[in-house]
Amino acid sequence: MRHRKLLIVCALSALLVGGMGVAQDFQVYTNIAYYDGPEADAIKHRLDLFVPQDAKEAPVLLFVHGGGWTSGDKNLYGFLGRTFAQQGIVTAVINYRLSPQVQHPAHIEDVARAFAWVHRNIARYGGSAQKIFVMGHSSGGHLIALLALDEKYLRAHGLALNAIKGAIPISGIYDVTIEPPAPFGLYRVVFGTDPQQRRDASPLTHVGPNKPPFLIMYAQFDFPGFDAQARQLLSLLRQNNNTATLVEIPNRDHVTIIGNIGAPNDLTTETILKFIRSF
């Protein structure tokens, strides 16, 4: 199925997103197949692109949704694509296969496939292949952190970690070796029971030197333990002389830290834009 193109028209002179600047016109291209090889999924191997009008060498943001590796869909995050496209950033919002239909490493392999497609094709849409940032929420934060720390997934597509300009995990999980209290058995469903596979699936295992810059974010009222994992990731990255920043977003929880992106004066949105524009 060919992807669909939708033109979105914004009032350039009227719409402001907090203090972030005047919104731009943008176009949306939906349901682009980023993988069409063996066992391609007609729904999950798809992405939507939100492209600022007249984009040229624009920064690019690839977003991976959360949902415990078992649920979620790109169609729930059009607000995020619109927000960043209005700010001049070409934004890809992707789907990927979910458990229990698949198990690790299928999820991260799909994210790597989507990244590789964006890297190969984004210039056609006015984006720069040298300015691709990856961002994910919750389990999506785990996936983009793993992509940015364990080079084997990009290497399978002929790419190195330096293809990622920066990584923005939001309320992510970085250690899947210890089963969480709830929902019971989730990690076994997603990652299996082999201790070495669980360790290899944990982003913390792969922290070393020469990793992309990280902006790590979590909510003041996030799920228990998410703040500690964020601090551990920050510490390990800095111990290995990487550029890393940790930001706690006040008055937000695990859902509203992502759901309020694009709202006036939203600190999450402003922090992300500042990070991307600093390169």
Phi and psi in degrees as GROMACS dihedral restraints (atoms count N, CA, C in turn):
[ dihedral_restraints ]
;  ai    aj    ak    al  type     phi  dphi    fc
    3     4     5     6     1   -71.2    20    10
    4     5     6     7     1   148.8    20    10
    6     7     8     9     1   -74.8    20    10
    7     8     9    10     1   159.0    20    10
    9    10    11    12     1  -105.1    20    10
   10    11    12    13     1   147.8    20    10
   12    13    14    15     1  -115.0    20    10
   13    14    15    16     1   132.5    20    10
   15    16    17    18     1  -130.7    20    10
   16    17    18    19     1   128.3    20    10
   18    19    20    21     1   -92.5    20    10
   19    20    21    22     1   125.4    20    10
   21    22    23    24     1  -108.5    20    10
   22    23    24    25     1   126.9    20    10
   24    25    26    27     1  -109.6    20    10
   25    26    27    28     1   125.7    20    10
   27    28    29    30     1  -113.9    20    10
   28    29    30    31     1   154.9    20    10
   30    31    32    33     1   -81.9    20    10
   31    32    33    34     1   102.4    20    10
   33    34    35    36     1   -59.8    20    10
   34    35    36    37     1   -38.7    20    10
   36    37    38    39     1   -88.2    20    10
   37    38    39    40     1    -8.1    20    10
   39    40    41    42     1  -110.2    20    10
   40    41    42    43     1   -31.1    20    10
   42    43    44    45     1   -92.1    20    10
   43    44    45    46     1   121.3    20    10
   45    46    47    48     1  -120.5    20    10
   46    47    48    49     1   139.7    20    10
   48    49    50    51     1  -105.6    20    10
   49    50    51    52     1    91.1    20    10
   51    52    53    54     1    57.4    20    10
   52    53    54    55     1  -131.0    20    10
   54    55    56    57     1   -99.8    20    10
   55    56    57    58     1    23.2    20    10
   57    58    59    60     1   -89.6    20    10
   58    59    60    61     1   -12.0    20    10
   60    61    62    63     1   122.6    20    10
   61    62    63    64     1   173.1    20    10
   63    64    65    66     1   -75.0    20    10
   64    65    66    67     1   133.4    20    10
   66    67    68    69     1   -72.6    20    10
   67    68    69    70     1   147.8    20    10
   69    70    71    72     1  -105.9    20    10
   70    71    72    73     1   157.0    20    10
   72    73    74    75     1   -64.4    20    10
   73    74    75    76     1   153.7    20    10
   75    76    77    78     1  -154.9    20    10
   76    77    78    79     1   162.5    20    10
   78    79    80    81     1  -116.0    20    10
   79    80    81    82     1   153.0    20    10
   81    82    83    84     1  -120.7    20    10
   82    83    84    85     1   129.9    20    10
   84    85    86    87     1  -114.9    20    10
   85    86    87    88     1   116.4    20    10
   87    88    89    90     1  -105.3    20    10
   88    89    90    91     1   150.4    20    10
   90    91    92    93     1    57.2    20    10
   91    92    93    94     1    45.4    20    10
   93    94    95    96     1   -78.1    20    10
   94    95    96    97     1   130.6    20    10
   96    97    98    99     1   -77.5    20    10
   97    98    99   100     1   118.3    20    10
   99   100   101   102     1   -95.2    20    10
  100   101   102   103     1    -9.8    20    10
  102   103   104   105     1  -147.0    20    10
  103   104   105   106     1   129.9    20    10
  105   106   107   108     1  -134.5    20    10
  106   107   108   109     1    26.0    20    10
  108   109   110   111     1   -85.5    20    10
  109   110   111   112     1  -158.6    20    10
  111   112   113   114     1   -56.2    20    10
  112   113   114   115     1   135.5    20    10
  114   115   116   117     1    61.3    20    10
  115   116   117   118     1    28.1    20    10
  117   118   119   120     1   -62.6    20    10
  118   119   120   121     1   139.8    20    10
  120   121   122   123     1  -100.1    20    10
  121   122   123   124     1   125.6    20    10
  123   124   125   126     1   -68.5    20    10
  124   125   126   127     1   -13.7    20    10
  126   127   128   129     1  -111.3    20    10
  127   128   129   130     1   -47.1    20    10
  129   130   131   132     1   -81.8    20    10
  130   131   132   133     1   -22.2    20    10
  132   133   134   135     1   -95.1    20    10
  133   134   135   136     1    52.5    20    10
  135   136   137   138     1  -134.2    20    10
  136   137   138   139     1   155.0    20    10
  138   139   140   141     1  -141.1    20    10
  139   140   141   142     1   158.3    20    10
  141   142   143   144     1  -111.0    20    10
  142   143   144   145     1   139.9    20    10
  144   145   146   147     1  -114.2    20    10
  145   146   147   148     1   132.9    20    10
  147   148   149   150     1  -114.8    20    10
  148   149   150   151     1   112.5    20    10
  150   151   152   153     1  -119.9    20    10
  151   152   153   154     1   118.1    20    10
  153   154   155   156     1   -59.2    20    10
  154   155   156   157     1   142.6    20    10
  156   157   158   159     1   -58.6    20    10
  157   158   159   160     1   134.1    20    10
  159   160   161   162     1    61.4    20    10
  160   161   162   163     1    29.3    20    10
  162   163   164   165     1   -61.8    20    10
  163   164   165   166     1   139.7    20    10
  165   166   167   168     1  -147.9    20    10
  166   167   168   169     1   116.8    20    10
  168   169   170   171     1    53.1    20    10
  169   170   171   172     1    37.4    20    10
  171   172   173   174     1   -78.4    20    10
  172   173   174   175     1   152.0    20    10
  174   175   176   177     1   -62.9    20    10
  175   176   177   178     1   155.6    20    10
  177   178   179   180     1  -126.7    20    10
  178   179   180   181     1   138.1    20    10
  180   181   182   183     1  -124.2    20    10
  181   182   183   184     1   123.6    20    10
  183   184   185   186     1  -105.2    20    10
  184   185   186   187     1   122.6    20    10
  186   187   188   189     1  -111.0    20    10
  187   188   189   190     1   135.4    20    10
  189   190   191   192     1  -118.4    20    10
  190   191   192   193     1   121.6    20    10
  192   193   194   195     1   -74.7    20    10
  193   194   195   196     1   162.5    20    10
  195   196   197   198     1   -94.6    20    10
  196   197   198   199     1  -166.4    20    10
  198   199   200   201     1   128.0    20    10
  199   200   201   202     1    24.0    20    10
  201   202   203   204     1    64.0    20    10
  202   203   204   205     1    28.9    20    10
  204   205   206   207     1    62.1    20    10
  205   206   207   208     1     4.5    20    10
  207   208   209   210     1  -121.9    20    10
  208   209   210   211     1   -10.4    20    10
  210   211   212   213     1  -151.3    20    10
  211   212   213   214     1   175.7    20    10
  213   214   215   216     1   108.0    20    10
  214   215   216   217     1   160.2    20    10
  216   217   218   219     1  -159.3    20    10
  217   218   219   220     1   145.6    20    10
  219   220   221   222     1   -58.6    20    10
  220   221   222   223     1   -29.0    20    10
  222   223   224   225     1   -65.1    20    10
  223   224   225   226     1   -15.5    20    10
  225   226   227   228     1   -81.1    20    10
  226   227   228   229     1    -7.3    20    10
  228   229   230   231     1  -121.3    20    10
  229   230   231   232     1    27.4    20    10
  231   232   233   234     1   -60.5    20    10
  232   233   234   235     1   -32.1    20    10
  234   235   236   237     1   -60.9    20    10
  235   236   237   238     1   -35.2    20    10
  237   238   239   240     1   -71.1    20    10
  238   239   240   241     1   -44.7    20    10
  240   241   242   243     1   -60.5    20    10
  241   242   243   244     1   -41.8    20    10
  243   244   245   246     1   -64.4    20    10
  244   245   246   247     1   -43.4    20    10
  246   247   248   249     1   -56.6    20    10
  247   248   249   250     1   -50.0    20    10
  249   250   251   252     1   -79.1    20    10
  250   251   252   253     1   -30.7    20    10
  252   253   254   255     1   -64.0    20    10
  253   254   255   256     1   -37.5    20    10
  255   256   257   258     1   -64.1    20    10
  256   257   258   259     1   -20.3    20    10
  258   259   260   261     1  -101.5    20    10
  259   260   261   262     1    16.6    20    10
  261   262   263   264     1    87.2    20    10
  262   263   264   265     1    15.6    20    10
  264   265   266   267     1  -112.3    20    10
  265   266   267   268     1   122.3    20    10
  267   268   269   270     1   -68.1    20    10
  268   269   270   271     1   123.7    20    10
  270   271   272   273     1  -122.8    20    10
  271   272   273   274     1   126.5    20    10
  273   274   275   276     1  -108.1    20    10
  274   275   276   277     1   124.9    20    10
  276   277   278   279     1  -112.7    20    10
  277   278   279   280     1   119.8    20    10
  279   280   281   282     1  -112.5    20    10
  280   281   282   283     1   156.2    20    10
  282   283   284   285     1  -100.0    20    10
  283   284   285   286     1   163.8    20    10
  285   286   287   288     1  -156.0    20    10
  286   287   288   289     1   159.2    20    10
  288   289   290   291     1   -66.3    20    10
  289   290   291   292     1   150.2    20    10
  291   292   293   294     1  -121.2    20    10
  292   293   294   295     1   155.6    20    10
  294   295   296   297     1   -81.0    20    10
  295   296   297   298     1   152.2    20    10
  297   298   299   300     1   -87.4    20    10
  298   299   300   301     1     2.1    20    10
  300   301   302   303     1   -61.9    20    10
  301   302   303   304     1   -33.5    20    10
  303   304   305   306     1  -132.8    20    10
  304   305   306   307     1   166.6    20    10
  306   307   308   309     1  -129.9    20    10
  307   308   309   310     1   160.1    20    10
  309   310   311   312     1   -50.0    20    10
  310   311   312   313     1   134.4    20    10
  312   313   314   315     1  -100.5    20    10
  313   314   315   316     1    21.8    20    10
  315   316   317   318     1   -58.9    20    10
  316   317   318   319     1   -40.5    20    10
  318   319   320   321     1   -61.9    20    10
  319   320   321   322     1   -50.4    20    10
  321   322   323   324     1   -69.8    20    10
  322   323   324   325     1   -31.5    20    10
  324   325   326   327     1   -62.8    20    10
  325   326   327   328     1   -38.1    20    10
  327   328   329   330     1   -66.7    20    10
  328   329   330   331     1   -41.1    20    10
  330   331   332   333     1   -61.6    20    10
  331   332   333   334     1   -41.0    20    10
  333   334   335   336     1   -64.6    20    10
  334   335   336   337     1   -38.8    20    10
  336   337   338   339     1   -61.4    20    10
  337   338   339   340     1   -44.0    20    10
  339   340   341   342     1   -63.7    20    10
  340   341   342   343     1   -42.4    20    10
  342   343   344   345     1   -61.2    20    10
  343   344   345   346     1   -44.7    20    10
  345   346   347   348     1   -62.1    20    10
  346   347   348   349     1   -40.4    20    10
  348   349   350   351     1   -61.1    20    10
  349   350   351   352     1   -46.5    20    10
  351   352   353   354     1   -60.5    20    10
  352   353   354   355     1   -45.2    20    10
  354   355   356   357     1   -59.4    20    10
  355   356   357   358     1   -40.2    20    10
  357   358   359   360     1   -75.2    20    10
  358   359   360   361     1   -32.8    20    10
  360   361   362   363     1  -114.4    20    10
  361   362   363   364     1   -11.2    20    10
  363   364   365   366     1   -68.6    20    10
  364   365   366   367     1   -23.7    20    10
  366   367   368   369     1   -61.0    20    10
  367   368   369   370     1   -29.9    20    10
  369   370   371   372     1   -64.4    20    10
  370   371   372   373     1   -20.8    20    10
  372   373   374   375     1  -107.4    20    10
  373   374   375   376     1    11.1    20    10
  375   376   377   378     1    88.8    20    10
  376   377   378   379     1     6.7    20    10
  378   379   380   381     1   -94.7    20    10
  379   380   381   382     1   160.5    20    10
  381   382   383   384     1  -100.8    20    10
  382   383   384   385     1   124.6    20    10
  384   385   386   387     1   -67.6    20    10
  385   386   387   388     1   -14.6    20    10
  387   388   389   390     1   -91.2    20    10
  388   389   390   391     1     0.3    20    10
  390   391   392   393     1  -131.8    20    10
  391   392   393   394     1    48.7    20    10
  393   394   395   396     1   -97.2    20    10
  394   395   396   397     1   119.0    20    10
  396   397   398   399     1  -103.0    20    10
  397   398   399   400     1   147.1    20    10
  399   400   401   402     1  -116.3    20    10
  400   401   402   403     1   136.9    20    10
  402   403   404   405     1  -138.7    20    10
  403   404   405   406     1   140.0    20    10
  405   406   407   408     1  -148.9    20    10
  406   407   408   409     1   154.9    20    10
  408   409   410   411     1  -115.5    20    10
  409   410   411   412     1   133.5    20    10
  411   412   413   414     1    60.5    20    10
  412   413   414   415     1  -118.9    20    10
  414   415   416   417     1   -62.1    20    10
  415   416   417   418     1   -28.4    20    10
  417   418   419   420     1   -66.6    20    10
  418   419   420   421     1   -31.7    20    10
  420   421   422   423     1   -65.9    20    10
  421   422   423   424     1   -40.3    20    10
  423   424   425   426     1   -57.6    20    10
  424   425   426   427     1   -45.9    20    10
  426   427   428   429     1   -67.1    20    10
  427   428   429   430     1   -42.1    20    10
  429   430   431   432     1   -74.7    20    10
  430   431   432   433     1   -29.5    20    10
  432   433   434   435     1   -66.2    20    10
  433   434   435   436     1   -42.0    20    10
  435   436   437   438     1   -64.3    20    10
  436   437   438   439     1   -41.3    20    10
  438   439   440   441     1   -59.0    20    10
  439   440   441   442     1   -40.6    20    10
  441   442   443   444     1   -83.0    20    10
  442   443   444   445     1    -9.8    20    10
  444   445   446   447     1  -114.2    20    10
  445   446   447   448     1   -31.7    20    10
  447   448   449   450     1  -107.6    20    10
  448   449   450   451     1   104.6    20    10
  450   451   452   453     1   -67.3    20    10
  451   452   453   454     1   -17.1    20    10
  453   454   455   456     1   -62.5    20    10
  454   455   456   457     1   -27.6    20    10
  456   457   458   459     1   -73.4    20    10
  457   458   459   460     1   -39.0    20    10
  459   460   461   462     1   -76.3    20    10
  460   461   462   463     1   -34.2    20    10
  462   463   464   465     1   -59.5    20    10
  463   464   465   466     1   -31.1    20    10
  465   466   467   468     1   -61.3    20    10
  466   467   468   469     1   -18.2    20    10
  468   469   470   471     1  -111.7    20    10
  469   470   471   472     1    16.3    20    10
  471   472   473   474     1    75.4    20    10
  472   473   474   475     1    21.0    20    10
  474   475   476   477     1  -117.5    20    10
  475   476   477   478     1   156.4    20    10
  477   478   479   480     1  -112.0    20    10
  478   479   480   481     1   169.8    20    10
  480   481   482   483     1   -60.3    20    10
  481   482   483   484     1   -27.3    20    10
  483   484   485   486     1   -70.6    20    10
  484   485   486   487     1    -2.6    20    10
  486   487   488   489     1   -70.7    20    10
  487   488   489   490     1   -18.8    20    10
  489   490   491   492     1   -93.3    20    10
  490   491   492   493     1   119.2    20    10
  492   493   494   495     1   -74.5    20    10
  493   494   495   496     1   -33.5    20    10
  495   496   497   498     1  -170.1    20    10
  496   497   498   499     1   153.9    20    10
  498   499   500   501     1  -119.9    20    10
  499   500   501   502     1   136.1    20    10
  501   502   503   504     1  -129.5    20    10
  502   503   504   505     1    80.7    20    10
  504   505   506   507     1   -80.4    20    10
  505   506   507   508     1   131.5    20    10
  507   508   509   510     1  -117.4    20    10
  508   509   510   511     1   119.4    20    10
  510   511   512   513     1    49.9    20    10
  511   512   513   514     1    49.1    20    10
  513   514   515   516     1   -91.3    20    10
  514   515   516   517     1   169.5    20    10
  516   517   518   519     1  -113.4    20    10
  517   518   519   520     1   126.1    20    10
  519   520   521   522     1  -119.4    20    10
  520   521   522   523     1    -2.4    20    10
  522   523   524   525     1  -138.9    20    10
  523   524   525   526     1   113.0    20    10
  525   526   527   528     1  -112.0    20    10
  526   527   528   529     1    22.7    20    10
  528   529   530   531     1   -80.4    20    10
  529   530   531   532     1   -25.8    20    10
  531   532   533   534     1  -111.4    20    10
  532   533   534   535     1   124.5    20    10
  534   535   536   537     1   -63.4    20    10
  535   536   537   538     1   130.1    20    10
  537   538   539   540     1   -72.1    20    10
  538   539   540   541     1   159.9    20    10
  540   541   542   543     1   -64.0    20    10
  541   542   543   544     1   -29.7    20    10
  543   544   545   546     1  -157.3    20    10
  544   545   546   547     1   148.1    20    10
  546   547   548   549     1   -70.9    20    10
  547   548   549   550     1   138.5    20    10
  549   550   551   552     1   -59.8    20    10
  550   551   552   553     1   130.3    20    10
  552   553   554   555     1    82.3    20    10
  553   554   555   556     1     5.9    20    10
  555   556   557   558     1   -59.5    20    10
  556   557   558   559     1   -47.6    20    10
  558   559   560   561     1   -65.2    20    10
  559   560   561   562     1   -32.2    20    10
  561   562   563   564     1   -65.9    20    10
  562   563   564   565     1   -39.4    20    10
  564   565   566   567     1   -65.1    20    10
  565   566   567   568     1   -41.3    20    10
  567   568   569   570     1   -85.0    20    10
  568   569   570   571     1   -42.6    20    10
  570   571   572   573     1  -114.0    20    10
  571   572   573   574     1    -5.2    20    10
  573   574   575   576     1    81.9    20    10
  574   575   576   577     1  -170.3    20    10
  576   577   578   579     1  -111.8    20    10
  577   578   579   580     1    -7.9    20    10
  579   580   581   582     1   -69.2    20    10
  580   581   582   583     1   121.6    20    10
  582   583   584   585     1   -59.5    20    10
  583   584   585   586     1   -38.0    20    10
  585   586   587   588     1   -68.4    20    10
  586   587   588   589     1   -38.0    20    10
  588   589   590   591     1   -65.4    20    10
  589   590   591   592     1   -39.2    20    10
  591   592   593   594     1   -65.2    20    10
  592   593   594   595     1   -40.6    20    10
  594   595   596   597     1   -64.4    20    10
  595   596   597   598     1   -43.1    20    10
  597   598   599   600     1   -66.4    20    10
  598   599   600   601     1   -26.9    20    10
  600   601   602   603     1   -82.2    20    10
  601   602   603   604     1    -5.1    20    10
  603   604   605   606     1   -92.4    20    10
  604   605   606   607     1   119.8    20    10
  606   607   608   609     1   -53.8    20    10
  607   608   609   610     1   -35.9    20    10
  609   610   611   612     1   -58.4    20    10
  610   611   612   613     1   -29.5    20    10
  612   613   614   615     1   -63.0    20    10
  613   614   615   616     1   -27.8    20    10
  615   616   617   618     1  -105.4    20    10
  616   617   618   619     1     8.9    20    10
  618   619   620   621     1   -69.1    20    10
  619   620   621   622     1   130.4    20    10
  621   622   623   624     1  -158.9    20    10
  622   623   624   625     1  -168.3    20    10
  624   625   626   627     1   -74.6    20    10
  625   626   627   628     1   165.8    20    10
  627   628   629   630     1    62.3    20    10
  628   629   630   631     1    41.6    20    10
  630   631   632   633     1   -99.1    20    10
  631   632   633   634     1   159.5    20    10
  633   634   635   636     1   -62.5    20    10
  634   635   636   637     1   156.8    20    10
  636   637   638   639     1   -59.5    20    10
  637   638   639   640     1   143.1    20    10
  639   640   641   642     1  -119.3    20    10
  640   641   642   643     1   135.9    20    10
  642   643   644   645     1  -113.8    20    10
  643   644   645   646     1   107.8    20    10
  645   646   647   648     1  -101.7    20    10
  646   647   648   649     1   127.5    20    10
  648   649   650   651     1  -129.9    20    10
  649   650   651   652     1   147.8    20    10
  651   652   653   654     1  -151.9    20    10
  652   653   654   655     1   166.5    20    10
  654   655   656   657     1   -95.8    20    10
  655   656   657   658     1   149.6    20    10
  657   658   659   660     1   -56.2    20    10
  658   659   660   661     1   -38.4    20    10
  660   661   662   663     1  -111.0    20    10
  661   662   663   664     1    41.7    20    10
  663   664   665   666     1   -71.9    20    10
  664   665   666   667     1   175.4    20    10
  666   667   668   669     1   -62.2    20    10
  667   668   669   670     1   149.2    20    10
  669   670   671   672     1   -56.7    20    10
  670   671   672   673     1   134.8    20    10
  672   673   674   675     1    91.6    20    10
  673   674   675   676     1   -17.2    20    10
  675   676   677   678     1   -67.8    20    10
  676   677   678   679     1   -34.4    20    10
  678   679   680   681     1   -66.0    20    10
  679   680   681   682     1   -40.9    20    10
  681   682   683   684     1   -65.2    20    10
  682   683   684   685     1   -41.3    20    10
  684   685   686   687     1   -65.6    20    10
  685   686   687   688     1   -37.4    20    10
  687   688   689   690     1   -63.1    20    10
  688   689   690   691     1   -43.4    20    10
  690   691   692   693     1   -66.1    20    10
  691   692   693   694     1   -36.5    20    10
  693   694   695   696     1   -65.6    20    10
  694   695   696   697     1   -41.8    20    10
  696   697   698   699     1   -62.6    20    10
  697   698   699   700     1   -44.5    20    10
  699   700   701   702     1   -58.0    20    10
  700   701   702   703     1   -47.7    20    10
  702   703   704   705     1   -60.9    20    10
  703   704   705   706     1   -46.4    20    10
  705   706   707   708     1   -65.4    20    10
  706   707   708   709     1   -40.5    20    10
  708   709   710   711     1   -61.4    20    10
  709   710   711   712     1   -45.1    20    10
  711   712   713   714     1   -69.7    20    10
  712   713   714   715     1   -35.9    20    10
  714   715   716   717     1   -59.7    20    10
  715   716   717   718     1   -28.2    20    10
  717   718   719   720     1   -99.2    20    10
  718   719   720   721     1    19.9    20    10
  720   721   722   723     1    62.6    20    10
  721   722   723   724     1    33.3    20    10
  723   724   725   726     1   -95.3    20    10
  724   725   726   727     1   158.5    20    10
  726   727   728   729     1   -82.6    20    10
  727   728   729   730     1   121.6    20    10
  729   730   731   732     1  -152.0    20    10
  730   731   732   733     1   140.2    20    10
  732   733   734   735     1  -130.4    20    10
  733   734   735   736     1   141.4    20    10
  735   736   737   738     1  -118.6    20    10
  736   737   738   739     1   130.2    20    10
  738   739   740   741     1  -130.5    20    10
  739   740   741   742     1   123.6    20    10
  741   742   743   744     1   -92.3    20    10
  742   743   744   745     1   126.5    20    10
  744   745   746   747     1   -92.0    20    10
  745   746   747   748     1   114.6    20    10
  747   748   749   750     1   -71.4    20    10
  748   749   750   751     1   152.6    20    10
  750   751   752   753     1    60.0    20    10
  751   752   753   754     1    30.2    20    10
  753   754   755   756     1  -129.6    20    10
  754   755   756   757     1   155.4    20    10
  756   757   758   759     1  -118.4    20    10
  757   758   759   760     1  -169.6    20    10
  759   760   761   762     1   -62.3    20    10
  760   761   762   763     1   -29.8    20    10
  762   763   764   765     1   -89.6    20    10
  763   764   765   766     1   -46.3    20    10
  765   766   767   768     1   -73.3    20    10
  766   767   768   769     1   -18.8    20    10
  768   769   770   771     1   -62.9    20    10
  769   770   771   772     1   -31.8    20    10
  771   772   773   774     1   -97.9    20    10
  772   773   774   775     1   -36.6    20    10
  774   775   776   777     1   -68.2    20    10
  775   776   777   778     1   -21.5    20    10
  777   778   779   780     1   -93.9    20    10
  778   779   780   781     1     3.5    20    10
  780   781   782   783     1   -58.4    20    10
  781   782   783   784     1   132.4    20    10
  783   784   785   786     1    95.2    20    10
  784   785   786   787     1   -13.2    20    10
  786   787   788   789     1   -70.6    20    10
  787   788   789   790     1   151.3    20    10
  789   790   791   792     1   -54.7    20    10
  790   791   792   793     1   133.2    20    10
  792   793   794   795     1    60.4    20    10
  793   794   795   796     1    26.0    20    10
  795   796   797   798     1   -74.0    20    10
  796   797   798   799     1   123.2    20    10
  798   799   800   801     1   -67.8    20    10
  799   800   801   802     1   -35.5    20    10
  801   802   803   804     1   -58.2    20    10
  802   803   804   805     1   -50.2    20    10
  804   805   806   807     1   -61.0    20    10
  805   806   807   808     1   -47.3    20    10
  807   808   809   810     1   -62.8    20    10
  808   809   810   811     1   -38.3    20    10
  810   811   812   813     1   -67.6    20    10
  811   812   813   814     1   -40.7    20    10
  813   814   815   816     1   -63.6    20    10
  814   815   816   817     1   -46.3    20    10
  816   817   818   819     1   -62.3    20    10
  817   818   819   820     1   -41.0    20    10
  819   820   821   822     1   -62.1    20    10
  820   821   822   823     1   -41.9    20    10
  822   823   824   825     1   -63.0    20    10
  823   824   825   826     1   -49.6    20    10
  825   826   827   828     1   -63.7    20    10
  826   827   828   829     1   -40.4    20    10
  828   829   830   831     1   -77.0    20    10
  829   830   831   832     1    -6.6    20    10
  831   832   833   834     1   -81.9    20    10
  832   833   834   835     1    -5.9    20    10
